[in-house]
Amino acid sequence: MTELEIAAGASDGSPADVAVAERVSARYHAEPLLRRMLALGDLLAVAVAAVLVGLWGSGPAAALLLVLSAPIWIVTAKLAGLYDRDHRTLRHLTVDELPWLVVWTLSSTALLTLLLAPFPALDPSSDDRLLVWATVLALGFFFRATLRGVWRRVTPPQQVLIVGEGPLAQAVVRKLELFPDIHAEIRCRIPSCTGLHERLKEVIDDVDRVVIACSELSEGLLERLLPLCRASGVKLTIVPPTRGMFGTATHLTHIAELPLLDYNTWDISRTTVALKRMFDIVVALIVLVLTSPLFLLAGLATLLDSGRPIFFRQTRGGERGRPFRMLKLRTMVRDAEARLPELVPFDELPHPMFKLKADPRVTRVGRVLRATAMDELPQLWNIFRGDMSFVGPRALRPGELELKRGGAAGEVVALEDVPGFLERSAVRPGLTGLAQIYAPRDVLRYQKFRYDRLYIRRQSFGLDLRLILLSFWITARGTWEARGRKY
């Protein structure tokens, strides 16, 4: 019997039992629905590729052949795990599976070519293969992201039980608040792991996932929890009690039955550095050419609104502390620096680094430029020159190395002594990065250094692509939310 049948058979018709049955039913149908929607998106991507091949490729025969090969694309996607990753983790985004989408489209195109090799008349041309690969990759990504958003709207959020209290549990709560795409809400909380096994039996039917975030975690506790969660079809997520064990890039491997955690303590390879630099040069040059009309419009609007200068230049700290002149479109009045003491009581600040939420020095055009991130476009020239990269830590401001902060006991601590502060200067600063995407806005700048340190220890070309795509999404979402507001 399925879990749904067991729940239905166990119900005696009482309102509580009916509610439990409804929750189990929703849990039972939500994940298969998502898999079917993702498969539908993949089929749509293949269908559009077939239409393009029919119109601009080898003709209707090749298009029909591509449509008939749709089952092959679905099977290879299944083998790549593209239908089975969402339910395994608390948060799974389409951008997380981008490397697997590349593998899927390449392998499917290659397999189709291999199967048609004995039939030269049916073998697609190289142009057709390139068109199919690019179309299915781009549209597959778009359709999957869109359908995941639709799925989150038509299915109820998963109910989460959080076990534990203190910093670990609060960190989980904070993440659920910050990232609505997790599609989960807190159903109940248990403050301690003590006696969890018996208490979990009482609430297991009310939740879809159990998150253990307590320091009393032990192997014995897991041995008791796993069978109970498996029997009820409830997912189990563990937050490590000592996050330092997993704070850097770690890889879980096995030698026979022995699990091993391998830490990434080696330098990034030269090929990765070269590939990243080539990407920066080519993409920055292309985007500079394509956005040149926007530069003219933004410059003219700034000139008419508040006069010259159009650009804002500021010295920043680059790779290994080397200073460079960073460019931005000016968004503030010309005497912004002189007016700052009138707005900020420096003697009363609890921390030396600050950011005004509603800065009256921002011009009307500047508000539009900031809302659309157009003021950052001139930094493409810094990227092309090699002063910056598309992805990396935030560029340090003038004098930031000399700033101090209060320690835990009120003592003065140099920012150079903050973990990760100096390590972050080993790479070029970036237009975007982990801190810009994941750090909450109210987090102080020196507290964002751990994100920079995490990026440095995990950096790869694939991670850079993921962060760039996330930045586009965040910028587009922010621009859409800002529409209709009075700038």
C-alpha positions, 0 to 999 in steps of 0.5 A: 500500500502507498503512504496515501492509502495507509493514511486514508485507511487509518482515518476514522473520519474525524476532522483531525484525521481528515486534515492529516490525510489531506496533508499526506495527499498533498505531500504524495502528489506535489513531487510527482507533479513537479517531475511531470512539469519539468519533463513537460518543460524539457519536451517543449524545449525540444519541440521549439528546437524542432520548429527552428530546425524545420524553419532554418535548418535541414527542413521538415524531415529533420524536425520530425526526426527530432520530435520522434527523438523526444523520449531519448531526451527525457531518458537522458535527463532522467539519467542525469538526475534532472527530475530527482534533485528537488526533493533531496535538498531544502533549497534547489534552484534551476541555476544549481543544475546548470552544469547538468543541463549542459551535460544533458543537452550535449549527451543527448545531441551526441547520442542522437548523432550516434544513433543516426550514424548508420543512416547518412541521409538522416544524420543532422548537419553540424549547424543543426546539432549546434542549433538544437543544443543551444536552443534546448539548453537555453529554453530548457533552463527558462522553462524549468525556472518558470515551471518551478515558479508555477509549481510553487504557486499551485502547491502548498509549501512543505511543513517544516519541523525545526528541532533545536534552539540557539544560533543554529536554529535561528540561522535556519529560521532566518534562511526560511525568511530570506529565501521564499523560493525554498517553498517551506514554512515552519509548522512547529518547533521542538527546543531540544533533541532530548526525547525527540524520538517520542515527540516526533511520533506525535507530530510526524504526520503534520510535517514534510521535513524535519530539520535538526539544528541542535548541538546534542546531535549524535549518531545514536539519535540519527539511527533512531530518527532515520527509520521513523522518517523513512516510514512516514515519508518525511525528509530529514535535514541536518545542520552540523553542530559545528559549522566550522567543520563544513564552513569551507569547501568540503567533499564527502567521499567514502573508502568502503564504509568509511565516510571522509570529508576532504577539505579544499585547501589547494590553490585554484588551477591556472587553467581556471584563472585563465578561463575566468580572465578570458570570459571577463575580457570577451563578455565585458567587451561584448556588453560594452558594445551592446550597452553603448546606447544606454551609456549615451542616454544615461549620460545625457539624462545625468547631464540634464538633471544635475550637470557634470561630471557624468562619471563618478571615480573613486580609488578602490583596493584591488587584487593584493591591495593594488589601488585602481580607479573604479568608474560608476555613473554619478547618482548623487549631487556633486557636493555629496561628500561635503554634505555627508557630515550633515546627515551622519552623526559619526560620533554616535555610530556604533560601527564605523561602516554604514549605509544610508537607507534613504540618502537625500543626496541621490538625484532623480536620475540616480534613483532610476540608475540605482534601481536598474543597476545601470550605474554599475555599467562603467565597471565593465571597463574596469573588468576589461582592463583587469582591475576587476572581475565579474565575480569576486569580493567587494572592492575595498573603499578608501581607508577601509583597511585602517577602520576599526571595529569594537570587539566582543568585550569592547576592545578595538580590533583591526579589520585586518584581524577579522578572519577572511579580511586579508584572504579576500584580497588574493583575488580581483574584486568583483561586480557581484559575488556571494556576499552581494547575493546571499548576505542580508542587507542589514549585515555589517560589511566586516561580517560579510567577509566570511562570504568572501572567504567562502567564495575564495575557497570554493571558486570555480568557473561553474560557481561564477556562472551560477552567481552571474545568473543569480545576479541577473535574476535579483536585478530583474526582480528588483527592477520589476518590484520598483516599477510604479514607484515614484523615483 
